[in-house]
Amino acid sequence: MSADDIWNDLFGGFDSLNRRIEDMFRQMDVSGPDVRTYGYTMWQGPDGVRHVKEFGNSGSQAIGPAGPRDPFTDVSDDGDVVRAIVEVPGVEKQDISLSCTRSVLSVKVSTPGRELEKDIALPCEVDVDSARAECNNGILEVTMDKASPSSEGRRIEIQRGD
């Protein structure tokens, strides 16, 4: 038996398997309204508490209408700035509603063709008044300055009641 015969015996079937897999992917419609996503994200809040949050429109929500979808997001701590990137394809900036607290950025989109909604946990507290947002080609970028560390407190004198 030659080396070519051994090679074909071991790996010859992969060509037909690869063609069958490619055919299956071509037959799937991954852009239709019934596409489901699922995942989870883990983070540790500024208070040291660990959190796990599911995202997507499947999993426990798989029964019934899909409802708003979770947009794909990325949050980074870039020195003095916290940056959140949110994918909002096919959405105009006037259709995006943003709100922010010191620890959560909320994004909501509700148009006839698209419904997205997500509360994004921030890695640290931010200065809400410093938030800036830009939307370009379906990518929303929100930058926020980190909040200054809270003061260490002060002593409070107790007054005598008369």
ABEGO torsion letter per residue (X at the ends): XBAAAAAAAAAAAAAAAAAAAAAAAAABBAABAABBBBBBBBBBBAAGBBBBBBBEABEAAABEBAEBBBBBBBBBBBEABBBBBBBBBGBBAAABBBBBBAABBBBBBBBAABBBBBBBBBABBBBAAABBBBBBGGBBBBBBBBBBBBBAEBBBBBBBBX
